[in-house]
């Protein structure tokens, strides 16, 4: 198989995974909050701001992290989430500015 076609197929799969993750309203809201605050936030902070439970927020954090849209840093029991700007720049240039 052509290496270029294999690379395109892998990139297509990455795009599909990212768009699937973004197709959920709470995930878009989480990304918007992180972008607008421009800092790391805990699951509790995001949940409180969006009026969703900590467990629901955590579930969405994981989905965003798996596709590479966010970073998670854990300190003891607390997880801090931030945007993975390089992924947005590569796969969704200009997207964050539309939020």
N, C-alpha and C positions, 0 to 999 in steps of 0.2 A: 504494500500500500504506500502511496505517496506520503512523505513526511509532512508536506504542507497541508494535505487534506486531513491528516490525523491531528495536526495542530489546530486547524479550523474546527474540527469536531469537538475537541476538548474545550476550546474557547466558547463554542456554542453551548455546550453543557454547562459551563460556568455561568454564562448569561441566563440560561433557563433557571438555574438554581437561585440566582440573585433575584430574578423577577418573581419567582414563586415566593421567596421570602418577603418581598416588598408588596405582594398582593394581599397582605393582611393589614387591616386598618390600624390596629394597635402597634404594629411594628413600624409603620410610617410615623405614627405619633411619637414613638420612642426616639426614632432618628431625628425628628424635628426638635424634640426637647433637647437632645444631646447637642445638636447643631446650634441651636439658639443660645444655650447656656455656655457652650464652648469650654466645657470642663468635664472631668470624670464625674460620674454620678453613681450612687448606690441604687440597688434594686428598690429599696424603700423610698428613696427620694423620687425616683421616676414614677413609681406606683402612686405615691401620694399626689404628685403633680397631675397625673392623668386619671386619678380616681379608679385605679384597677388594683386588684390584690397583688401582694408580693409574689405569690406563687404563679400567677398569670404573667406578671412582669418577668419573672425568672425564666419561665417557659419561652417567652419571646426573645429574651436575651440570648438564650442558647441557640435558637434558630438563626438569629442575626450573626452570631459568632461563627457558626458552622460554615456559613457562606462567605465569611471574611469581611463582613460589613462593620464589625465592631471588634474591639479588643476587650478582654476581661482580665483584670488584675485582682487577685485575691489576697486579702490581708486578714489572717485569722478566719473568722466566719463571714466576713464582709467581702462582697464582690463589687468591684468598681468597673463601670463600663464607660468606654469612650469610642468615638468613631474611628474606623480604620480609613483615614482619608486617602491613602494610596489606592485602595480598592475603588473608592468612588471616582478618583481621578482617572483611573485606567478604564473602568467598565461603564461608568455613568458620569462622564464629564459634564459639569454644569448642573447636575441634578440637585445638589444641596442648595444651590442658590434659588431654586424654584420653591423651596419650602417656606 
